[in-house]
Amino acid sequence: MSESTKDISLEKEFIDNFEALESRINGASALPVHKVRKEAISAFQKLGVPTSKNEEYKFTDLNKTLRKNFDFSSPAHPGNISSDLINNHFLPDMDTNKLVFINGIYSSELSTIVSPEDQLLVKDFSSASEENKEELQSYFAKYADYDSDAFVALNTAFAEHGSFIHIPDNKVVEKPIALYFFNDAQEEKSYNQPRNLFVAGKNSQASFIEVFNTIGDSASFTNIVTEIVVNENAHIDYYKIQNNRDSAFHVGTTQVWQARSSHFSAYTFTLNGAMIRNNLNIASDGEGCESHMYGLYLLHGKTHVDNHTVVDHIKPNSFSNELYKGIMEDQSHGVFNGKVYVRQAAQKTNAFQSNKNILLSDEATINSKPQLEIWADDVKCSHGCTTGQLDEEAMFYLQSRGISKERARVLLLYAFATDVLENVKLEPLKNYLENLISERLHKDF
Amino acid sequence: MSKDNQILEEFTSKEYEHGWNIDIEADQAPKGLNEDIVRFISAKKEEPEWLLEWRLKAFRAWTKMKEPKWANVKFPDINYQDIIYYSAPKQKVKPKSLNEVDPELLETFKKLGISLEEQKRLTGVAVDAVLDSVSVATTFKDKLAEMGIIFCSFSEAVREHPELVKKYIGSVVPTSDNYFAALNSAVFSDGSFCYIPKGVRCPMELSTYFRINAANTGQFERTLIVAEEGSYVSYLEGCTAPQRDENQLHAAVVEIYAKKDAEVKYSTVQNWYPGDKEGKGGIYNFVTKRGICAGDNSKISWTQVETGSSITWKYPSCILKGDNSIGEFYSVAVTNNRQQADTGTKMIHIGKNTKSRIVSKGVSAGYSQNSYRGQVKVMKRADGARNFSQCDSLLMGDKCGAHTFPYIDIENKSAQIEHEATTSKIGEDQIFYCTQRGIDEEKAVALIVNGYCKEVLNQLPMEFAVEAQKLLALTLEGSVG
């Protein structure tokens, strides 16, 4: 009984919050963005925060977790982090465009844009919703489906802060675009819902890196949605790095739309956090698209990571490849769900998917569900999934050559992770991750 | 393209060969379902009090349940009050030999090519023929009885071996397990019971032919197989059904209980009426099949060839409780026209060093949808569990769909689990290879598909393999991809 009454209040907290938002933004409520917000909140009202009874959230009961850990009755607070606290969280040895967000709000003082303006337009989401109305109207919430996912609906309803990034046609952004999201959990629990929209013009090229950190010991919750529009023949790489605190909860949806002959690669590295849910949805909506999805999750402690990916092949002659690997230690819990849809029109599609896991502890759990749904006949699709431990023969081989058991273990685990790591195209980022991972393997495993 | 279309057209327009209807005066219960109907069925079958109570318990559980909607199949809502839950062919005296059996019934079997006499004389298979829910004739019983094997209809088992039935009924599939199992538990009309005593190796394949006959009658079969320590049995089940316009519900339950060192092999060829080209009519086949490897070193093996039914929804499962126990699942599912199949298996690893193997081959043609849905679950204490799964789908034509939903849930670090799935059409190079060697295209397709399914067909006992190959060949005729 108490369960269900509480249940209602979690949704009610958000809805009350929305009313507060409406009265606050008064003048801006005529904007087209706000119309979408209203639709999203009513969609959310219908959906509710998913429980484990929802097939998509079967192993990740965010309803229970959020109810237990957060209070959403008051609006998200803006946060206040001094610059010296964040300085050592930036990616080392990398010359990047640096976009800093504190509790989801873009801070122009802390950010540095090095690429020239004709290559890269960066705007804070709220000012873009007034100044770039047309672009926003044609792209915003067109791809991220707020009718079926409650967290996308929530984010859309509260879409106020975040970024709008536009790369004009025929431009190559040489410097990677790094987005640092800092949660201020120094004094109290915090939550935020940043919203990003990246639009890559025809024949353009760029790399995005999203990095998530929390400052302070309290719990933090991020519900982020990033929509990426990859126009004709554009090449986009997208990295997501999650090495957050034990008290950081995260729901992230990356919604990608690909036009003809475009290339998109996503790399998701998850090293730490409390409960993490990543949704990566790619709509391959043009002929000759290429999509790559790489994921690596090294979990320890009580970390819970749920990776859901969807590739939707709508047009013919496209290619998609997915490789997700995970190592689970302690009481960690890994969830993988990869969906490949091939629509009837998408003949000559090649789609491959692979999920490999190593369990190192009896307390650890993996739930894997690779899924193929195919309506076209002239296709080549496959998926594979394995779960196991280190190969005993390989261990023996190394030990027989004088390598200690511990070292052999780390070596093999490292090799397992390298499969994913070696696909990283940015050399300094690869080095950084390599160090992070080997340090981690030496320490924990 | 046009040739493809033409051939596909031919293929999809194929009429169901086993479609006819024989008029046997049925002894029916009124339409609908309530406690009185449950009591009526129980009384009709002269059942003891405990079984009635058991049925009522199941019925009460059922009324509280909702029809599940998660399967990847679509069909109009079933009106459970519009079904006749009991119908028995009229017979005055119970037959002792085939001569006493209603000749009309025998005719039915002859049309199916499974004449009891022939079976009895030539193949050595003991057939417990189930026509419209009541067992008509049981052969080779005496011979089996000598070895202590009990193989009889379910109602007979209730009468003659109540202690066994009482002990094992619902022990693998509890009454409230799922919606259709609960429904079956409440209203099951008859079925088969098989008991293999300790250390006995059943010398012949035990076989049951199911057949739905009276219009508007749901078929609620219940099969219970108990294999005592160190025993072995191979059990066959096959289905054909006459043509109907209205959808018929078939919600069977099969339970297998295997003790220490026992081995049970369960094979099915399912060829219920699949509906016409537009998907009208046809059987709804919602079956709960589950076996438990209760003792150490036991083994349960499911093999199925699914070609019929408008909707198939079943997951023969193994609970691997005993240490070193083995579960196997081999399946060929062929769908055509508007058929829908959502089938697969569950392998629950509980004991140590348990092994499971899943080989599933789906073929979809026409406008059909074919889904594999399976779960491999390794529990915390199941050290050394091993699983291999392979699910392949073959698509013929661009209007059909093939879907794969594997669930892999692992809680033990020593588990070694492999799953792979592929979806494709028949390779042009494969066909080219055959045609340039003088094999025509149609034969080439048959050859390739037969090879594709071989791994599963090889698991079938001889008698069934022949029938299954016939069925496949029939389905494949003219279906060049």
Interface residues (C-beta under 8 A of the other chain):
Chain A: E55 Q344 Q347 N357 L359 L360 S361 D362 A364 T365 I366 N367 S368 K369 P370 Q371 L372 E373 I374 W375 A376 D377 D378 V379 K380 C381 S382 H383 G384 C385 T386 T387 G388 Q389
Chain B: W70 K380 S393 L395 M396 G397 D398 K399 C400 G401 A402 H403 T404 F405 P406 Y407 I408 D409 I410 E411 N412 K413 S414 A415 Q416 I417 E418 H419 E420 A421 T422 T423 S424 K425 G481
